Amino acid sequence: MSDNRYGVHEDEVEIERRRLGMLAEARDPRTRRILNSTGLSPGWRCWELGAGGGTVSAWLGRRVGPDGSVWSTDVDLQFHRPVLPNVAVEQHDVARDPVPEAAFDLVHARAVLQHLPERDQVIETLWDALVPGGWLVVEDGAFASFAEQTLPEPYATVHRYVASGAISEWRDPEYGVKLPGRFRDLRAADIEIIGDVWSMRPGEPGGEWWFLALERAIPRLVEAGLVTPEDGDAALAQLRAPRFVMMSTVSIAVLGRKPST
């Protein structure tokens, strides 16, 4: 990615399509539970930021019904699946393009803000887009323990580079830890913080979302001279070995309500 920083190279498109599918299968059930906890109801107006494959947007569209609406946005829509008539899909860069103010009952972003250099300004934009009484829900990661867990070499070295954001200068891999403070700064009401980890195994959605990302990242590490081609190949073989298991990143969701007064 450069500044095309959100882009996907041509030879990576199918890997990224599969990766987004695995991420949705692994994490959508948790996201749906969290969004339901806001009181999400028919008629709500929702914004799904960084919609990816559009699976959360489609679910929101069904939940809010024909009297509600969903604005489903991403800088790259090539992976976005067809959705319902009440879901408006738009190519949109939240850091640069206009955003309506006081327009939504619910704004949700998952695994988005850590990748944006303007993340602190963007979260204020998301807050301003809420109506009084509306809910902001942000899900992001905490990668420090994920990066430093005990793993076999050479995969351990490859993993640390990718998990720590060493090849993505604009990324903040610990932004999930900072979210509660951001919500306090916004003076959000009814703040809730939810975190979890899970087992990651090859061939299962809970692991493949990351292992497929490594398939994209390793050639870049090799090109940068950080990893030899031989170690890159060996690392991929290690993480796809039978019975391989590792700990996931810490996934942190923070939700808060915009006060009515």
C-alpha positions as CSV (number, residue, x, y, z in Angstrom):
1,M,0.0,0.0,0.0
2,S,1.6,3.4,-0.4
3,D,-0.7,6.4,-0.5
4,N,-2.6,4.1,-2.2
5,R,-2.0,2.9,1.3
6,Y,-5.4,1.1,1.4
7,G,-4.9,-0.6,-2.0
8,V,-4.4,-4.2,-2.9
9,H,-1.9,-5.2,-5.6
10,E,-3.4,-7.2,-8.5
11,D,-1.7,-10.4,-7.6
12,E,-3.1,-10.2,-4.0
13,V,-6.8,-9.7,-4.9
14,E,-7.9,-13.3,-4.4
15,I,-5.9,-13.7,-1.2
16,E,-7.5,-10.6,0.2
17,R,-11.0,-11.7,-0.9
18,R,-10.5,-15.0,1.0
19,R,-9.0,-13.2,4.0
20,L,-12.0,-10.8,4.4
21,G,-14.3,-13.8,4.1
22,M,-12.5,-15.6,6.9
23,L,-12.4,-12.4,9.0
24,A,-16.2,-12.1,8.6
25,E,-16.9,-15.7,9.5
26,A,-14.6,-15.5,12.6
27,R,-15.6,-12.1,14.0
28,D,-19.1,-11.2,12.7
29,P,-21.0,-13.1,15.4
30,R,-19.2,-11.2,18.1
31,T,-19.7,-7.9,16.3
32,R,-23.4,-8.6,16.0
33,R,-23.7,-9.3,19.7
34,I,-22.0,-6.0,20.5
35,L,-24.1,-4.0,18.1
36,N,-27.3,-5.5,19.4
37,S,-26.3,-4.4,22.9
38,T,-26.8,-0.8,21.9
39,G,-30.5,-1.4,21.5
40,L,-30.2,-1.5,17.7
41,S,-33.8,-1.3,16.4
42,P,-35.9,-1.0,13.2
43,G,-35.8,2.4,11.8
44,W,-32.2,3.2,12.9
45,R,-29.8,5.1,10.6
46,C,-26.4,3.4,10.7
47,W,-22.9,4.0,9.2
48,E,-20.6,1.1,8.7
49,L,-17.1,2.5,8.1
50,G,-14.5,0.3,6.3
51,A,-17.2,-2.1,5.3
52,G,-14.9,-4.6,3.5
53,G,-17.0,-7.4,2.2
54,G,-20.2,-5.8,3.4
55,T,-21.3,-8.6,5.7
56,V,-21.9,-6.4,8.7
57,S,-23.7,-3.8,6.5
58,A,-26.0,-6.4,5.1
59,W,-26.8,-7.6,8.6
60,L,-27.5,-4.1,9.8
61,G,-29.8,-3.6,6.8
62,R,-31.9,-6.5,7.9
63,R,-31.9,-5.4,11.5
64,V,-33.1,-1.8,10.8
65,G,-35.6,-2.9,8.2
66,P,-37.1,-0.9,5.4
67,D,-37.7,2.2,7.6
68,G,-34.0,2.3,8.6
69,S,-30.9,2.9,6.5
70,V,-27.2,1.9,6.3
71,W,-24.4,3.9,4.8
72,S,-21.8,1.3,3.9
73,T,-18.4,3.0,3.0
74,D,-14.9,1.9,2.1
75,V,-12.0,3.4,0.1
76,D,-12.0,0.1,-1.9
77,L,-15.3,-1.5,-2.9
78,Q,-14.1,-4.3,-5.0
79,F,-14.8,-6.8,-2.3
80,H,-18.2,-5.5,-1.2
81,R,-21.0,-8.0,-1.8
82,P,-24.4,-7.0,-3.1
83,V,-26.7,-5.7,-0.3
84,L,-30.3,-4.7,0.4
85,P,-32.1,-1.7,-1.0
86,N,-31.8,0.2,2.3
87,V,-28.0,-0.1,2.3
88,A,-26.3,2.7,0.3
89,V,-22.8,1.6,-0.7
90,E,-20.3,4.4,-1.4
91,Q,-16.6,4.7,-2.1
92,H,-15.5,7.1,0.6
93,D,-12.3,8.2,2.4
94,V,-13.3,9.3,5.9
95,A,-10.1,11.3,6.4
96,R,-10.7,13.4,3.2
97,D,-14.3,13.3,2.1
98,P,-17.3,15.1,3.6
99,V,-19.2,13.3,6.4
100,P,-22.8,14.4,7.4
101,E,-23.1,15.7,10.9
102,A,-25.8,14.5,13.4
103,A,-27.1,12.0,10.9
104,F,-26.7,8.5,12.4
105,D,-28.1,6.5,15.4
106,L,-25.1,4.1,15.2
107,V,-21.6,4.4,13.8
108,H,-19.4,1.3,13.7
109,A,-15.8,0.7,12.6
110,R,-13.9,-2.6,12.9
111,A,-10.2,-3.0,12.4
112,V,-10.1,0.4,10.6
113,L,-8.7,3.1,12.8
114,Q,-5.4,1.5,13.5
115,H,-4.6,1.8,9.8
116,L,-5.3,5.5,9.5
117,P,-2.7,8.1,10.3
118,E,-5.5,10.6,11.0
119,R,-7.2,8.1,13.4
120,D,-7.6,10.6,16.3
121,Q,-9.2,13.2,14.0
122,V,-11.3,10.5,12.4
123,I,-12.8,9.3,15.7
124,E,-14.0,12.9,16.3
125,T,-15.6,12.9,12.9
126,L,-17.4,9.7,13.7
127,W,-18.6,11.2,17.0
128,D,-19.9,14.3,15.2
129,A,-21.8,12.2,12.8
130,L,-24.0,10.8,15.6
131,V,-27.3,12.3,16.6
132,P,-27.7,13.0,20.4
133,G,-28.3,9.6,22.0
134,G,-26.6,7.8,19.2
135,W,-23.9,5.1,19.7
136,L,-20.3,4.8,18.5
137,V,-18.8,1.3,18.4
138,V,-15.2,0.9,17.5
139,E,-13.4,-2.5,17.4
140,D,-9.6,-2.6,17.1
141,G,-6.6,-4.6,18.2
142,A,-3.9,-4.7,20.8
143,F,-0.9,-6.4,19.2
144,A,1.9,-6.2,21.7
145,S,1.3,-9.6,23.4
146,F,0.3,-11.1,20.1
147,A,3.7,-10.0,18.6
148,E,5.8,-11.3,21.5
149,Q,4.2,-14.7,22.1
150,T,6.5,-17.7,22.0
151,L,6.6,-19.1,18.4
152,P,9.1,-21.2,16.4
153,E,11.7,-19.6,14.3
154,P,11.8,-18.4,11.6
155,Y,8.1,-17.7,11.8
156,A,8.6,-15.9,15.1
157,T,10.7,-13.2,13.5
158,V,8.3,-12.8,10.5
159,H,5.4,-12.6,12.8
160,R,6.9,-9.9,14.9
161,Y,7.6,-7.7,11.9
162,V,4.0,-8.0,10.7
163,A,2.3,-7.8,14.1
164,S,4.3,-4.8,15.2
165,G,3.5,-2.8,12.1
166,A,7.2,-2.7,11.0
167,I,6.2,-2.6,7.3
168,S,3.4,-0.1,7.7
169,E,4.7,3.2,9.0
170,W,1.2,4.7,9.4
171,R,-0.3,1.8,11.5
172,D,-0.8,1.9,15.2
173,P,-1.0,-1.8,16.3
174,E,-1.9,-0.8,19.9
175,Y,-4.8,1.6,19.0
176,G,-7.3,-0.7,20.7
177,V,-5.7,0.0,24.1
178,K,-6.1,3.7,23.5
179,L,-9.8,3.6,22.6
180,P,-11.2,3.9,26.2
181,G,-9.2,7.1,26.6
182,R,-10.5,8.5,23.3
183,F,-14.1,7.8,24.3
184,R,-13.5,9.5,27.7
185,D,-12.1,12.5,25.8
186,L,-15.3,12.6,23.7
187,R,-17.3,12.6,27.0
188,A,-19.2,9.5,25.9
189,A,-21.9,8.2,28.2
190,D,-22.4,4.5,29.1
191,I,-18.9,3.4,28.0
192,E,-18.4,-0.3,27.8
193,I,-15.1,-2.1,27.0
194,I,-15.2,-5.7,25.7
195,G,-12.0,-7.8,25.0
196,D,-11.3,-11.3,23.9
197,V,-8.7,-13.7,22.5
198,W,-9.1,-17.0,20.7
199,S,-7.1,-20.0,19.3
200,M,-5.7,-19.6,15.8
201,R,-5.3,-22.7,13.7
202,P,-4.6,-23.3,10.0
203,G,-7.7,-24.1,8.0
204,E,-10.0,-22.3,10.5
205,P,-11.5,-18.8,10.0
206,G,-10.1,-17.6,13.3
207,G,-6.6,-18.2,12.1
208,E,-6.8,-17.9,8.3
209,W,-7.7,-14.1,8.4
210,W,-4.1,-13.6,9.8
211,F,-2.3,-16.4,7.9
212,L,-3.6,-15.1,4.6
213,A,-2.4,-11.6,5.6
214,L,1.0,-13.1,6.1
215,E,0.9,-14.5,2.5
216,R,0.5,-10.9,1.3
217,A,3.1,-9.5,3.8
218,I,6.0,-11.9,3.4
219,P,6.9,-11.0,-0.2
220,R,7.2,-7.3,1.0
221,L,9.4,-8.3,3.9
222,V,11.6,-10.2,1.4
223,E,11.7,-7.2,-0.9
224,A,12.7,-5.0,2.0
225,G,15.5,-7.3,2.9
226,L,14.1,-8.0,6.3
227,V,13.5,-11.7,5.6
228,T,15.2,-14.2,3.3
229,P,13.1,-16.0,0.7
230,E,14.0,-19.3,2.4
231,D,12.9,-18.1,5.8
232,G,9.7,-16.7,4.3
233,D,8.8,-20.1,2.8
234,A,9.8,-21.9,6.0
235,A,7.6,-19.6,8.1
236,L,4.5,-20.2,5.9
237,A,5.2,-24.0,6.2
238,Q,5.4,-23.7,10.0
239,L,2.1,-21.9,10.5
240,R,0.3,-24.4,8.2
241,A,1.7,-27.5,9.9
242,P,-0.8,-30.0,11.4
243,R,-1.7,-29.2,15.0
244,F,-0.1,-25.7,14.8
245,V,-1.9,-23.3,17.2
246,M,-1.2,-19.8,18.5
247,M,-2.9,-17.0,20.4
248,S,-4.8,-14.4,18.6
249,T,-4.4,-10.6,19.0
250,V,-6.4,-9.1,21.8
251,S,-9.5,-7.7,20.2
252,I,-11.0,-4.7,22.0
253,A,-14.4,-3.2,21.4
254,V,-15.4,0.1,23.0
255,L,-18.9,1.5,22.7
256,G,-20.3,4.7,24.1
257,R,-23.4,6.9,23.7
258,K,-23.5,10.5,22.7
259,P,-25.3,12.4,25.5
260,S,-28.7,13.8,24.6
261,T,-28.0,17.1,26.4
